Amino acid sequence: MVDTGPFDFSAERIMAGGAKADANWRRLEEHTVAEWSGDLDATMATMTRNDPFQIMYATGLNVRGFDEVRAFYKRRMETFSGQGFFAKRWVISDDVIVGNGYFSGAPTGEFFGAPATGKTLLIPMSLWIYFEDTLLRGEATYLDGHELRLQLREGTSGDISEPVW
């Protein structure tokens, strides 16, 4: 397994496709290594130039277009550290990979369109990663917006064994 930083690839994997799904999985690993090492050019090399996107429904973030997504990743690389998505299960297909798990970290600056002040977050979430010709097309994140706002304001213990608010 490659070093993907705080992005957990060791969770249960359900393969719902063939060779294309496997290629998507390998591309996601490549993308994640580049992203978490702060290599903007390598990150963008894993993405389609055909209208890529980043969406986080809970915050209203909706970034579309290659240059816009590049600017999104540049900002993210400047403000995120020591946090990640920790999957419990991955479902891998020819068109999309879905991860179910939780975000853990203490972001500062902007957290996917919401102001963050470094308080500890532990948010259950689902991450949908879309592909086009085995390149990432985009990501959509689903989580409880109320819980996110509460934790951004008050923080949480950061202990996965404790329930969220």
N, C-alpha and C positions, 0 to 999 in steps of 0.2 A: 504494500500500500504506500502511496506517495504521501509526503507531508503536506497536509491541507490546512495547517494551522488550526484554529479553533473551530473549523467546520467539520463536523463528525460524519464520516463515511462508514463507520463500523456497525451501524444499526442494521436491523433486518432489511433485506432487499427482496422485493417481489418483482421478478422480471416478467413483464407483460408484452414482450416483443422479442424480436430476433436480433440479427446482426446490427441493424440500425439503432435499436435500443441500447445495445452494448456500446456502440460508437458514441451515442449521446452521453452515456455514463462516463466514458473516458474523457470526453470533451468537458463535462462538468468538473471532473477532477483537475484537468488542465486549467480551466477558468479559475477555479478556486485557489489553486496554488499561486497563479499570477496575481489574483486579487489580494490575497492575504499577505503576499510578499511586497505589495505596493508597486507592482510593475504595471503601470497604466497601459502601455503599448501592448504588452503580452495579454492583458485582460481583454482589450478591445479586439485583438486578433482572434479571439475565440467567439466573437459575436458577428452576426450577420450585419451587413450594411443596409439591409432592407427594413427600415423603420423599426429598429429595436426599441424596447420599452422597459421601464421600471415602474411598478405600481405597488403602492401600499394603501389599500382601501381604508384602513383605520385612520390615516392621517390626511387623506386626500391627495397624496403624492401621485402624480401621473406624468412621467417623463417619457417623451417619445422623440425619436430621431437619433441618428448616430452621433452627431456632435453634442446633442443634449445629454445623451446617456454617457458619453465620454466625460462631460463636465460633471455629471452626477457622481461617477466613479472617482474622479479627481477629488471632489469635495469629501466623499466618503473616506478615501484613503488618508486625507489630512485630519479627519476628526475621529475616526474609529480606531480603537486599539484594545486588546485584551478582552474581546467579546466574540461571540459567535452563535451559530445556529447548531443546536444539538438534536439531531434526528433520532427518533425512536423507530421509524419505519420509512423506507423509500419504496415507491412504486415507479418502475421504469418502463417506459413504452417508446414506440417509434416517434412520437410527437411531443411528449411531455414527461417530465420527471416530477413527482410530487413527494415532498418530504414532510412528515408530520413529527413535530417535536416541540422544542422551545428555544427562545432567544434568551441568552444569559449575558449580561454585561452591565457596564456603567458608562454609557456614552456621554460625551460632552458635545457642545455645539448643536448641530442639527441632527436629529434622529429621524431619517426618512420623512422630512418635512415638518417635524415637531421639535420645538426647542427642548434640549436636554441639558441637565446641570451636573451630570456625573453620579446621580443616585443609582443604586443597584436595581436592575430590572430582571425579572424572570417571567417571561410571557409565553404561554402556550401559543403555538402558531403552526400554520401550514404554509409551505412555500411551493408554488407552482412554477416550474422552469420550462419554458416553451422552446422548441427547437425548429430550425429550418435548415435542411441539408446538413445535419449534424453540427450546426453552429447555433449558439444561443440566440434566440429571438428576443427573449425577455423573461422577466420574473414578475410574479404577482404574489404578494404576501397577504395572508388572511389571519387576523387576530382580533381580539376583543378591544375595540377602541376605548371603551370606558376604562377597562383595566389598564391599558397603556397610559392614558392620561393620569390615572390615579398613581401609578407607579412612577411616572415621570415627576410628579409633584411630591410624593411621599417616600418613594423607594420601596423596597421589600427586603426580606432577609437574605434572598439569594439561595435559599435552601430548597432544592427541588422536592424534598419530602414534605414540605409544608404546602398547604393549598394556597392558591392565589386569593386575594381579598374577596 
